[in-house]
Amino acid sequence: MYRYDEFDAAFVRDRVAQFSAQVERRLSGALTEDEFKPLRLQNGVYLQLHAYMLRIAIPYGTLSARQLRQLALIGERFDRGYGHFTTRQNLQFNWIQLKDVPEILSLLADVEMHAIQTSGNCIRNVTADQFAGVAADEIEDPRPVAELIRQWSTAHPEFSFLPRKFKIAVTGAEEDRAAVAVHDIGLRIVRHPETGETGYAVLVGGGLGRTPMVGKWVRDFLPKPHLLAYLEALMRVYNAEGRRDNKYKARVKILVHEIGIEAFRARVEAEFAQLDPQRIQADASEVERIARYFAPPAHADLPDNPPALRRARAANPDFDRWVEQNGFPHKVPGYQAVTLSLKGIGEAPGDISSAGMRLVADLADRYSFGEIRVTHAQNLVLPHIRQEDLHDLWQALAAGGLATANAGLITDIIACPGLDYCALATARSIPIAQALATRFAAPERQREIGPLAIKISGCINACGHHHVGHIGILGLEKRGEESYQITLGGDAGNASAIGEILGPGLVAGDVPDAIERLVAVYLAHRKPGEVFVESVRRLGIQPFKTAFNAEIRHDAA
């Protein structure tokens, strides 16, 4: 894991001191809320429905056991004993008092964490594949370059006040597990087809929200030494030409859409030609220094699928189901990565108690070299588990209520906090997720259905990524009542796609029945080995739309 150097530590401490003084001025009345708002947003502080919310950065989703214990402490001391993991691999505390924020930020700085640029019109937390450094299909670990981008973009003097927020994701694997195509910039580490050199394929103009779009290729291959200069050129074009007259049309995706990808690419290439990549790119020694922090841990020489694991799986169907569903193949023989689902039946997706955080931290120290990953699907991952330790790990997780075997299944639902917390939300998300998880709770039923991603947002801002859900659910307000719009066929992976709307909105009570009908079409018509979204692509939307509209009481839309 990356460790702060002297500059990092001093920078974060200086920011804590600066913002502490600003908080004091706000509490004294010297600053109005309008004056204070841009200052608090630069430090991850939102004013929500019931309290302040603090959003904490977890760069590229990598977290240490020590850091997770500190988050547990903060949750107990300053919140209500829990935290909420988000689709940007961040953690949110939803019940913070403003007077406590300086102390919280100081506690974060103690463990090399902060909340800088988790809000505001700047480059937000850089996200990555949760299985970085682990996956066998990986060309290269994306975390060193994600850390390089984090350092380059933090408090960048030219890009701290962009037309709108800006999000970057990086993957180094053949399978996209970081949803790079629905980011403002998506980077894929690739090999040059002729030389074998590793570099970057660059997408631009993806994003969800009010106008969902899939990113477009702006470069098929960018040499590694040119990355920061090329990002700088891209950001300059957006900063200069992105709209500032209408926040709903201010994202880079709108600029790309309005002028076209060819014209946008030409502008970026012209800007890039004027820059000196050697001046902008970090020194080779600095790149190497960063990379050393992500060297693989000291894995032992172990046999794959040891007899003890085979016996334990044969003896316990629940354990066998958990290994099969939540396990992820590790590129080192004898090891496995495992997903810790934060989607227990009836629970709020992404929430974890302080006690749960401490349990995960202890288990990470015991079994996973002290390392935890946060996924954009609002779960946690222990990336380096000896296969011979899986049964002991599972027993400890089960005792703590964290062994739900549903990773990637229909109850592994992404949901934003919605109207229960968010001042921007127009409908509740959490109760819909809970109702659906309860409806499909039976493990045998979930396994029969197979991989199916349901994603729920409580407003048009799409923090729940509903547009790219295999089934997406968008909560809206219509004439004072909550209404839920269903989309079908979205995908956040290699075959990125925006889902299609099936029909008018539904009242909340009809959503589970509607989802049931969609699943029934799939089960009736799927081919052997075909997962839900593949059936949707093959069959088209019409049979699902017909089932969706049957015997359903729509809202008054």
Disulfide bonds with the S-S distance in Angstrom:
none
